[in-house]
Every structure is written in structure tokens, then in C-alpha cells.
């Protein structure tokens, strides 16, 4: 979550959004020649898919337009910000391959890029806003605001009532004499605030729907409502792409931007685009606490960056009809924020896994193996966490098995299940529950015939084609077993699984001795 989700007033801003016909106007909004976008998360919690999609769409727009992608951190909430979360955000972007041009760790002309290091900048801008009359001192407490609303018959949700707008210097001094310290509020205009959204078309916030809002707390701490637009202005951000949940903050920022332009702090009003919500199960907004939302959980499950980013790009955008799979370069070549749909997008984990499988199949073999090693090591299938530290036998087995395994896994976490039986030298593998359940009454006699036939095969002839031909002859043609009944028990014995790499290739890889030992092991444990 970013601090952009923070709302300082209880009154909800109500926007009139243009009809579908008018919304198409967003397609005709011209983008700046030198697009500058930004990603500005707060270091709270674990990176989640909503955060990643925001970063991805900003990255893609910058790359598509040959613009600039700025990465900064909004860390002014000391009570919630953490170094762990900061490190995780960096780790997430690095793992995903979403590089940035200016900002955290890479520097740039507009640093520092952490809000906690820019306090003096915000204080200076706040003072200028007050001096010019765009902001004013507000001494009202929340209790006083609520009491006035009740007395006037206004709903509690009305929020701030503008009481302090016209305080005299004598009244302000009287409050100070009571020991009160003022907050600073921006004066909202008495007319509508309208803008053209890059995704939603024309949006109008009715006059009076957004009360004067706080930009600096009484203790002097600047709020997101000030720091975010000021940073955007000073970093020359001209396209702001963010989630739909931040739509209600836009009229505030537009009004503040007008003031910053008048003061010479900002050069121009940025364009805004608000991406659709991502929905989870039950058509509810996907929460950062939902398992599907946790980025690192997806990595743990075996998603690769290319597959996950491909799927996240589809949450509101499409590269073309009947096409779901594309590379990051193709995304950059084709992406246009104005093509993003305004309707909520649904996170479908099954589709995400299917797309990830396509990207795994597109990896070259060496890359596939190197990416798989950490998962194999985690599952105790290999002796080391990197390719170079594996034993010669482990490397040989994996290189031989890769063409058999790569087309059959959807997630890298599935590699261990496929390759584990090939890497193991165990002479008996306890079958998984579903594998044992599928064994029929004929399993024992099938194993006995297979053992007798295979025992006569020399080590030199222990090859895939020989084994396939021999067992097909002995069990199917002569034995009369259907292939599923003939080869099922052998597969379970060799792999311990119901689904495995191709059977006869697996038998060749593990060799005659281990194959026969496993067949006898299952025979003795039926």
C-alpha cells in the first residue's frame, strides 16, 4: 500500500464519471513528448500484486514512450514504515526485472528520493502556500468539527466545515494562548473540479464535495496530501498512473497543483490515469492480506517473473484479440495506458499458472535448469543451491531430464516432484497416496512379468527404445494388459507418482539396478 490510500477527511468525494461513450475520449488525450512517470510505494507490509501492477504499468508506459521511470519511497509514516518492507520492495523490483531510470539506489537530479529526507522541502512549500493564501491555519479539533455538524443538522460524513477559513489574527492568537497548534489546510474552490482521466475519460467532482483538507498536522508533520504532489512537481512527473482507490484524492491534488503552478514550483498539471480494481474470490476487492496478493508467495510457489508480469498486465489491458502470452519487450512495444479498461479485473490464479507454464516452456534449457535449482535444493532433491555447486551426477541427470520435465511443469516448484525420483538413488520410493490408490489388483503380476523381462536386458541395451519395445511386447501384446494397467504400476514404482516424466526415458536415466530394485520394492509393499 502507498500513502496515497490515506484520506485525511471523513467526507467522501463524489465524482461524476462520463458515460461509456464519453469515456472513449481518453483515447484522444495526447501524452507529453517526454513522459515522466513514477512508482512511489510506502514501505509497509509485503509487496502485493496491486503494488506490482502499478509498478508494471508505469514501467511499461515509460518504456513504450521512451520516457523516464522514477522510483521513490514515501516513508513519512514512522509508526508503520519499516526497513524490512523497504528492502522487500527493492528485492521485488529487482527480481521482477522492473528497472528504473531515476530514484532509489540509482540517483538522479531530483533527489533525495525518500520523503523522510525531504522534510525541509515540504516545510518551505507549506510556508509559501500559507503566505500566498492557498493554505491557512486551522485550529479546530475533530470533536469540534463533529459538534458543529451535528448542531447544523449536517451528517457526520460531511467532514470539515470551513470554520477556520476566516479567523482573524486575534482569534488565532486566542487559540494559541490556549496552547493549541494549528494544522494547515488547503482552500478548496467553490466550483467543480474536472479533469480527463487517461482511462476513464471526463470526471467531475461537484463543488462542495471535497472539503478543505489538511496538508500539515498540528505537530508540523507533512501529510501525503502535500508531500506527494510536491514531489511530483519537483520531479517533473507529468503522467500519474495509480489505482482506482486513489481517484478521490485527485481533486485535492489538482487544486494544490494549481497553487504550485502559480507559485512557480510546478511547471504543468500532470495527466492522471486510475487503474481498475483487482478483484479476488467472491467478486471482492483483492486484499493485500489475501494469499493471491502476496508477491513472494507466488515466487515461492514457482512463478517466474516473465509469467507473473505477463498475467498482471492482463488485469485491465490486452495486447490483442485472442492473445494472452507475450514477452516483456512486446509489452513495452504495445502498451498504452489509454487502452486500459476501467472495469474491475478479476485475479484468476488458474489462468496465471497456465500463462506461467507457457513462459517456462519458452526458457532455454540452461536457464530453466538454473532457475529450478533453488526449488530442488529447498525440497532436498539436490545437494547445492547453485548449478555450479552440484555434483557431476546431478548435473548429468538434470541435463538429460530437462527436455522431459520442462514441457510438463507449470511452476518451478513442480520440478522437484518430476525430477526427484530421477535424482534419487533410493531403491524404493513410497508411492504418493493418489498413486497407490490407482494400483489395481493386477499390479503384482504386472511387476513380476516386468522384472523377469528386464532382468535379461544388458546394461549396454538399457535404452529407452529397447525398454519400450520389450515391455510393450511382454505386457501388452503377450500379456493382454491394456497399456494403463501394464505401465501404471511400473510408473508408480519408478517415480512414486501417478504423473511423472516419460516412463521409459526415466528408466534409462536411473539405470537398470535402481529400476529393478524399485520394481521389487513396490512388489514387496503392495
C-alpha positions as CSV (number, residue, x, y, z in Angstrom):
1,X,0.0,0.0,0.0
2,X,1.2,3.5,-0.6
3,X,0.4,6.6,1.5
4,X,-1.8,7.6,-1.4
5,X,-4.5,5.5,0.2
6,X,-4.6,7.7,3.2
7,X,-7.6,10.0,3.4
8,X,-7.5,13.0,5.8
9,X,-11.2,13.9,5.9
10,X,-14.2,11.7,6.6
11,X,-16.2,13.3,3.8
12,X,-16.1,11.1,0.7
13,X,-15.6,12.9,-2.6
14,X,-18.3,12.1,-5.1
15,X,-17.3,12.1,-8.8
16,X,-19.5,12.1,-11.8
17,X,-17.8,9.8,-14.4
18,X,-18.6,10.2,-18.0
19,X,-20.7,7.7,-19.9
20,X,-19.1,4.9,-21.8
21,X,-19.4,6.9,-25.0
22,X,-17.7,9.9,-23.5
23,X,-15.1,7.8,-21.7
24,X,-13.7,6.9,-25.1
25,X,-12.4,10.5,-25.1
26,X,-9.5,9.2,-23.1
27,X,-8.2,7.6,-26.3
28,X,-7.7,11.1,-27.7
29,X,-5.8,12.6,-24.8
30,X,-2.4,13.5,-26.0
31,X,0.6,12.3,-23.9
32,X,3.6,14.6,-23.3
33,X,6.5,14.3,-25.6
34,X,8.8,13.4,-22.7
35,X,6.7,11.1,-20.5
36,X,7.8,11.0,-16.8
37,X,6.0,8.5,-14.6
38,X,6.7,7.4,-11.1
39,X,6.2,4.5,-8.6
40,X,6.1,5.7,-5.0
41,X,5.1,2.9,-2.5
42,X,5.2,3.2,1.2
43,X,7.5,0.7,3.0
44,X,4.7,-1.0,4.9
45,X,3.8,-4.7,4.6
46,X,4.8,-7.2,2.0
47,X,4.8,-6.4,-1.7
48,X,1.5,-7.4,-3.3
49,X,0.1,-7.8,-6.8
50,X,-1.7,-4.5,-6.7
51,X,1.6,-2.7,-6.0
52,X,3.3,-4.7,-8.7
53,X,0.7,-4.0,-11.3
54,X,1.1,-0.3,-10.6
55,X,4.8,-0.5,-11.0
56,X,4.4,-2.6,-14.1
57,X,2.0,-0.2,-15.9
58,X,4.2,2.8,-15.1
59,X,7.3,0.9,-16.2
60,X,5.6,-0.2,-19.5
61,X,4.4,3.3,-20.2
62,X,7.8,4.7,-19.7
63,X,9.4,2.1,-21.9
64,X,6.8,2.3,-24.6
65,X,7.1,6.1,-24.9
66,X,10.9,6.1,-24.3
67,X,10.2,8.2,-21.3
68,X,11.5,8.2,-17.7
69,X,10.5,5.9,-14.8
70,X,11.2,7.4,-11.4
71,X,11.1,5.2,-8.2
72,X,10.8,7.0,-4.9
73,X,9.8,5.9,-1.4
74,X,7.0,7.6,0.6
75,X,8.2,6.9,4.2
76,X,6.9,9.7,6.3
77,X,4.7,7.4,8.5
78,X,7.3,6.4,11.1
79,X,4.8,4.3,13.0
80,X,4.1,2.0,10.1
81,X,7.2,2.2,7.8
82,X,9.9,-0.5,8.2
83,X,13.3,-1.2,6.8
84,X,12.2,-4.8,6.2
85,X,9.4,-3.6,3.9
86,X,11.7,-1.1,2.2
87,X,14.2,-3.9,1.4
88,X,11.4,-6.2,0.2
89,X,10.2,-3.6,-2.3
90,X,13.7,-3.3,-3.7
91,X,14.0,-7.0,-3.8
92,X,10.7,-7.4,-5.6
93,X,11.5,-4.9,-8.3
94,X,15.0,-6.5,-8.8
95,X,13.5,-10.0,-9.0
96,X,10.8,-8.9,-11.5
97,X,13.3,-7.0,-13.7
98,X,11.4,-3.7,-13.5
99,X,14.3,-1.3,-13.8
100,X,14.0,2.4,-13.1
101,X,15.9,5.4,-14.5
102,X,15.9,7.8,-11.6
103,X,15.4,7.3,-7.9
104,X,16.3,4.9,-5.1
105,X,19.8,3.5,-5.4
106,X,20.4,4.8,-8.9
107,X,20.2,8.5,-8.0
108,X,19.1,11.4,-10.3
109,X,18.8,15.2,-10.5
110,X,15.8,15.5,-8.1
111,X,16.9,13.6,-5.0
112,X,16.8,12.7,-2.3
113,X,14.2,10.0,-3.2
114,X,12.9,9.2,0.2
115,X,10.3,11.5,1.7
116,X,11.8,11.2,5.1
117,X,14.9,13.0,3.8
118,X,12.8,15.9,2.2
119,X,11.2,17.4,5.2
120,X,12.7,20.8,4.8
121,X,11.4,20.9,1.2
122,X,7.8,20.3,2.4
123,X,8.1,22.9,5.2
124,X,9.3,25.5,2.7
125,X,6.5,24.8,0.3
126,X,3.9,24.8,3.0
127,X,5.1,28.2,4.2
128,X,4.8,29.6,0.7
129,X,1.3,28.2,0.3
130,X,0.2,29.9,3.6
131,X,1.8,33.2,2.7
132,X,0.1,33.3,-0.7
133,X,-3.3,32.4,0.8
134,X,-3.7,29.0,-0.8
135,X,-3.4,27.4,2.7
136,X,-4.5,28.6,6.1
137,X,-4.1,27.7,9.8
138,X,-6.9,25.6,11.2
139,X,-7.3,25.2,15.0
140,X,-10.5,23.1,15.0
141,X,-10.4,19.7,16.7
142,X,-12.2,16.7,15.2
143,X,-14.6,16.8,18.1
144,X,-15.4,20.5,17.5
145,X,-16.0,19.8,13.8
146,X,-18.3,16.9,14.5
147,X,-20.2,19.0,17.1
148,X,-20.7,21.9,14.7
149,X,-22.0,19.5,12.0
150,X,-24.5,17.9,14.4
151,X,-25.7,21.3,15.6
152,X,-26.2,22.4,12.0
153,X,-28.0,19.2,11.1
154,X,-25.3,18.0,8.8
155,X,-24.3,14.3,8.6
156,X,-21.0,13.3,10.3
157,X,-19.6,12.3,6.9
158,X,-19.8,16.0,5.8
159,X,-16.3,16.5,7.3
160,X,-14.6,19.8,7.8
161,X,-17.0,22.8,7.6
162,X,-14.5,25.6,6.7
163,X,-14.8,27.3,10.2
164,X,-11.2,28.4,10.3
165,X,-11.1,30.0,6.8
166,X,-11.8,33.5,8.0
167,X,-10.3,33.5,11.5
168,X,-8.9,36.9,12.5
169,X,-5.4,37.3,13.9
170,X,-6.9,37.9,17.3
171,X,-8.9,34.7,17.1
172,X,-5.8,32.8,16.0
173,X,-3.8,34.2,18.9
174,X,-6.5,33.3,21.3
175,X,-6.3,29.7,20.2
176,X,-2.5,29.8,20.6
177,X,-2.9,31.2,24.1
178,X,-4.9,28.1,24.9
179,X,-1.9,26.0,23.8
180,X,-3.3,24.9,20.5
181,X,-1.2,24.4,17.5
182,X,-2.7,24.7,14.0
183,X,-2.9,22.3,11.2
184,X,-2.6,23.7,7.7
185,X,-5.5,23.2,5.3
186,X,-5.8,23.9,1.5
187,X,-8.7,26.2,0.4
188,X,-10.9,24.2,-2.0
189,X,-12.6,26.2,-4.7
190,X,-16.3,26.8,-4.7
191,X,-16.7,25.4,-8.2
192,X,-16.5,21.9,-9.8
193,X,-13.1,20.3,-10.2
194,X,-12.9,18.4,-13.5
195,X,-10.2,16.5,-15.4
196,X,-9.8,14.0,-18.2
197,X,-8.7,10.6,-16.9
198,X,-6.5,8.7,-19.2
199,X,-8.5,5.5,-18.5
200,X,-12.0,6.8,-17.5
201,X,-12.5,9.9,-19.6
202,X,-14.0,13.0,-18.2
203,X,-14.5,13.0,-14.4
204,X,-16.2,15.9,-12.5
205,X,-16.1,16.4,-8.7
206,X,-19.0,18.6,-7.8
207,X,-18.5,21.8,-5.9
208,X,-18.5,21.3,-2.2
209,X,-18.0,17.5,-2.4
210,X,-14.4,17.9,-1.2
211,X,-13.8,19.9,2.0
212,X,-10.7,21.9,2.7
213,X,-8.1,19.3,3.6
214,X,-5.1,19.1,5.9
215,X,-1.6,19.2,4.4
216,X,0.4,19.6,7.6
217,X,-0.5,18.2,11.1
218,X,-0.5,20.4,14.2
219,X,2.8,18.8,15.2
220,X,4.3,20.0,11.9
221,X,4.4,16.7,10.1
222,X,3.6,17.0,6.4
223,X,0.9,14.7,5.1
224,X,0.7,12.7,1.9
225,X,-1.7,15.3,0.6
226,X,1.2,17.7,0.5
227,X,4.3,15.6,0.0
228,X,3.0,13.5,-2.9
229,X,2.1,16.4,-5.2
230,X,5.1,18.4,-4.2
231,X,7.4,15.5,-5.1
232,X,5.6,15.0,-8.4
233,X,6.0,18.7,-9.2
234,X,9.7,18.9,-8.3
235,X,10.5,15.6,-10.1
236,X,8.6,16.9,-13.1
237,X,6.2,13.9,-13.2
238,X,3.7,14.6,-16.0
239,X,1.8,11.3,-16.1
240,X,0.4,9.9,-12.8
241,X,-0.8,6.3,-13.1
242,X,-2.3,4.7,-10.0
243,X,-5.1,2.6,-8.6
244,X,-8.8,3.5,-8.7
245,X,-8.8,3.7,-4.9
246,X,-6.9,7.0,-5.2
247,X,-9.4,8.6,-7.5
248,X,-11.0,10.6,-4.7
249,X,-7.6,12.2,-3.9
250,X,-7.3,13.7,-7.4
251,X,-9.4,16.9,-7.0
252,X,-7.3,17.8,-3.9
253,X,-4.1,17.3,-5.9
254,X,-5.4,19.3,-8.9
255,X,-6.2,22.2,-6.6
256,X,-2.8,22.0,-4.9
257,X,-1.1,21.8,-8.3
258,X,-2.9,25.0,-9.5
259,X,-1.3,26.7,-6.5
260,X,2.1,25.2,-7.1
261,X,2.0,26.4,-10.7
262,X,1.1,29.9,-9.6
263,X,4.0,29.9,-7.1
264,X,6.4,28.6,-9.8
265,X,7.0,25.3,-8.0
266,X,5.3,23.2,-10.7
267,X,5.6,23.8,-14.4
268,X,2.4,22.0,-15.5
269,X,-0.5,19.9,-14.4
270,X,0.1,16.2,-14.8
271,X,-2.2,13.8,-16.6
272,X,-3.9,11.3,-14.4
273,X,-5.0,7.7,-15.0
274,X,-6.7,5.5,-12.5
275,X,-6.3,1.7,-13.0
276,X,-9.2,-0.6,-12.2
277,X,-9.6,-2.6,-9.0
278,X,-8.3,-6.1,-8.9
279,X,-11.0,-8.4,-7.6
280,X,-10.4,-11.7,-5.8
281,X,-12.7,-14.6,-4.9
282,X,-16.4,-13.7,-4.5
283,X,-16.1,-10.6,-6.5
284,X,-14.5,-8.8,-3.6
285,X,-11.6,-6.4,-4.0
286,X,-8.3,-8.3,-3.7
287,X,-6.9,-7.5,-0.3
288,X,-3.1,-7.4,0.3
289,X,-3.8,-10.0,3.0
290,X,-5.2,-12.5,0.5
291,X,-2.8,-15.3,-0.4
292,X,-3.3,-14.5,-4.1
293,X,-2.0,-11.0,-3.4
294,X,1.4,-11.9,-1.9
295,X,4.1,-11.5,-4.4
296,X,6.7,-13.5,-2.6
297,X,4.2,-16.3,-2.1
298,X,3.8,-16.5,-5.8
299,X,7.6,-16.7,-6.2
300,X,7.8,-19.4,-3.5
301,X,5.2,-21.4,-5.5
302,X,7.3,-21.2,-8.6
303,X,6.1,-18.3,-10.7
304,X,8.8,-16.8,-12.9
305,X,8.9,-13.0,-13.4
306,X,8.0,-13.2,-17.1
307,X,4.9,-15.3,-16.4
308,X,3.6,-13.4,-13.4
309,X,4.2,-10.0,-15.1
310,X,2.5,-11.2,-18.3
311,X,-0.6,-12.2,-16.3
312,X,-0.7,-9.0,-14.2
313,X,-0.5,-7.0,-17.4
314,X,-3.8,-8.6,-18.5
315,X,-5.5,-7.2,-15.4
316,X,-7.0,-4.3,-17.3
317,X,-5.1,-4.4,-20.5
318,X,-4.8,-6.6,-23.6
319,X,-2.2,-6.9,-26.3
320,X,-4.8,-8.0,-28.8
321,X,-7.8,-10.3,-29.5
322,X,-7.3,-13.9,-28.6
323,X,-3.8,-13.4,-27.4
324,X,-2.7,-13.8,-23.8
325,X,1.0,-14.7,-23.9
326,X,3.7,-12.1,-24.7
327,X,7.2,-11.1,-23.7
328,X,8.2,-8.1,-21.7
329,X,9.6,-6.5,-24.8
330,X,6.3,-7.0,-26.6
331,X,4.5,-5.4,-23.6
332,X,6.8,-2.4,-23.8
333,X,6.3,-2.2,-27.6
334,X,2.5,-2.3,-27.4
335,X,1.4,-0.8,-24.1
336,X,-0.6,2.4,-24.0
337,X,-2.2,3.4,-20.7
338,X,-5.2,4.8,-22.7
339,X,-6.0,1.2,-23.7
340,X,-6.5,0.1,-20.1
341,X,-10.1,-0.8,-19.4
342,X,-11.9,0.9,-16.5
343,X,-13.9,-2.2,-15.4
344,X,-12.6,-4.2,-12.4
345,X,-10.2,-7.0,-13.3
346,X,-10.5,-10.5,-11.7
347,X,-7.4,-12.3,-10.5
348,X,-7.7,-15.9,-11.8
349,X,-4.9,-18.0,-10.3
350,X,-5.6,-20.9,-12.7
351,X,-5.1,-18.6,-15.7
352,X,-2.0,-17.1,-14.1
353,X,-0.5,-20.6,-13.7
354,X,-1.3,-21.5,-17.3
355,X,0.4,-18.4,-18.6
356,X,3.4,-19.1,-16.3
357,X,3.7,-22.6,-17.8
358,X,3.9,-21.0,-21.3
359,X,6.8,-18.8,-20.2
360,X,8.6,-21.8,-18.5
361,X,8.4,-23.6,-21.8
362,X,9.9,-20.6,-23.6
363,X,13.0,-20.6,-21.4
364,X,16.2,-22.0,-22.9
365,X,17.2,-25.3,-21.3
366,X,20.1,-24.0,-19.3
367,X,18.1,-21.1,-18.0
368,X,15.3,-23.4,-17.0
369,X,17.7,-25.6,-15.0
370,X,19.5,-22.8,-13.3
371,X,16.2,-21.3,-12.2
372,X,15.0,-24.6,-10.9
373,X,18.0,-25.4,-8.7
374,X,16.8,-23.3,-5.7
375,X,13.5,-25.2,-5.6
376,X,15.2,-28.5,-5.9
377,X,17.5,-27.6,-3.1
378,X,14.7,-26.4,-1.0
379,X,13.0,-29.8,-1.4
380,X,16.2,-31.7,-0.7
381,X,16.3,-33.1,-4.2
382,X,19.9,-31.8,-4.9
383,X,22.9,-31.2,-2.7
384,X,23.5,-27.5,-3.5
385,X,21.7,-24.3,-4.2
386,X,23.5,-23.3,-7.4
387,X,24.2,-25.2,-10.6
388,X,28.0,-24.9,-10.3
389,X,28.0,-26.5,-6.9
390,X,26.0,-29.6,-7.9
391,X,27.7,-33.0,-8.2
392,X,28.6,-34.2,-11.7
393,X,25.9,-36.9,-11.5
394,X,23.2,-34.3,-10.5
395,X,24.2,-32.1,-13.5
396,X,24.2,-35.0,-15.8
397,X,20.8,-36.2,-14.7
398,X,19.2,-32.8,-14.9
399,X,20.6,-32.1,-18.3
400,X,19.2,-35.4,-19.6
401,X,15.9,-34.9,-17.8
402,X,15.3,-31.3,-18.7
403,X,13.7,-31.9,-22.1
404,X,11.3,-34.4,-20.4
405,X,10.4,-32.1,-17.5
406,X,10.3,-28.6,-18.8
407,X,7.2,-29.1,-21.0
408,X,5.3,-30.7,-18.1
409,X,5.7,-28.2,-15.3
410,X,3.6,-25.1,-14.8
411,X,5.5,-23.8,-11.8
412,X,9.2,-24.2,-10.9
413,X,8.1,-25.7,-7.6
414,X,6.8,-28.7,-9.6
415,X,10.3,-29.6,-10.9
416,X,11.2,-31.4,-7.6
417,X,8.2,-33.7,-8.0
418,X,9.2,-34.5,-11.6
419,X,13.0,-34.7,-11.1
420,X,13.2,-36.0,-7.6
421,X,12.8,-39.7,-8.5
422,X,15.5,-39.3,-11.2
423,X,18.0,-37.6,-8.9
424,X,17.4,-40.1,-6.1
425,X,19.4,-43.3,-5.9
426,X,16.9,-44.8,-3.4
427,X,15.9,-48.4,-4.2
428,X,12.4,-48.0,-3.0
429,X,10.1,-44.9,-3.3
430,X,7.0,-44.9,-1.1
431,X,4.1,-44.1,-3.5
432,X,2.2,-40.9,-3.0
433,X,-1.4,-41.6,-1.8
434,X,-3.1,-40.9,-5.2
435,X,-0.5,-43.1,-7.0
436,X,-1.1,-46.0,-4.6
437,X,-4.8,-45.6,-4.9
438,X,-4.7,-46.1,-8.7
439,X,-3.0,-49.5,-8.4
440,X,-5.2,-52.4,-9.5
441,X,-5.3,-56.0,-8.4
442,X,-3.2,-56.9,-11.4
443,X,-0.3,-54.7,-10.2
444,X,1.6,-57.6,-8.6
445,X,1.6,-59.9,-11.6
446,X,2.5,-57.0,-13.9
447,X,5.5,-56.1,-11.8
448,X,6.6,-59.8,-11.7
449,X,6.5,-60.1,-15.5
450,X,8.3,-56.8,-16.0
451,X,11.1,-57.8,-13.5
452,X,11.6,-61.1,-15.3
453,X,11.8,-59.5,-18.7
454,X,14.0,-56.6,-17.7
455,X,16.4,-58.8,-15.7
456,X,17.7,-60.2,-19.0
457,X,18.5,-56.7,-20.6
458,X,22.2,-55.9,-20.5
459,X,23.5,-52.5,-19.3
460,X,24.5,-51.7,-22.9
461,X,21.0,-52.3,-24.2
462,X,19.3,-50.4,-21.3
463,X,17.9,-47.7,-23.6
464,X,14.5,-46.0,-24.0
465,X,13.5,-47.7,-27.2
466,X,14.6,-51.1,-26.1
467,X,12.7,-50.9,-22.8
468,X,9.6,-49.6,-24.5
469,X,9.6,-52.3,-27.1
470,X,10.3,-55.1,-24.6
471,X,7.6,-54.1,-22.1
472,X,5.1,-53.4,-24.8
473,X,5.6,-56.9,-26.2
474,X,5.7,-58.8,-22.9
475,X,2.8,-56.9,-21.1
476,X,0.5,-55.6,-23.8
477,X,0.9,-57.9,-26.8
478,X,1.6,-61.2,-25.0
479,X,0.2,-60.4,-21.5
480,X,-3.0,-58.9,-22.8
481,X,-2.9,-55.9,-20.4
482,X,-4.2,-52.6,-21.5
483,X,-1.3,-50.0,-21.6
484,X,-2.7,-48.2,-18.5
485,X,-2.7,-51.4,-16.5
486,X,0.6,-52.5,-17.9
487,X,2.6,-49.4,-17.4
488,X,0.8,-47.8,-14.4
489,X,2.4,-50.0,-11.7
490,X,5.9,-49.6,-13.3
491,X,5.5,-45.8,-13.3
492,X,4.4,-45.8,-9.7
493,X,7.4,-48.0,-8.8
494,X,9.9,-45.9,-10.7
495,X,8.7,-42.5,-9.7
496,X,6.5,-42.9,-6.7
497,X,3.9,-40.8,-8.5
498,X,0.8,-41.0,-10.6
499,X,2.2,-38.4,-13.0
500,X,5.9,-38.4,-13.9
501,X,8.3,-37.7,-16.7
502,X,8.0,-40.2,-19.6
503,X,8.4,-43.7,-18.1
504,X,11.0,-45.4,-20.4
505,X,13.2,-42.3,-20.5
506,X,13.1,-42.3,-16.7
507,X,14.1,-45.9,-16.6
508,X,17.1,-45.2,-18.8
509,X,18.2,-42.3,-16.6
510,X,18.1,-44.1,-13.3
511,X,19.6,-47.3,-14.8
512,X,19.0,-51.0,-14.6
513,X,20.0,-51.6,-11.0
514,X,17.8,-48.9,-9.4
515,X,14.9,-49.6,-11.8
516,X,14.7,-53.3,-10.8
517,X,15.2,-52.5,-7.2
518,X,12.3,-50.1,-7.2
519,X,10.1,-52.6,-9.1
520,X,10.9,-55.3,-6.5
521,X,10.4,-52.7,-3.7
522,X,6.8,-51.9,-4.8
523,X,6.1,-55.6,-5.4
524,X,7.0,-56.3,-1.8
525,X,4.9,-53.4,-0.5
526,X,1.6,-53.8,-2.3
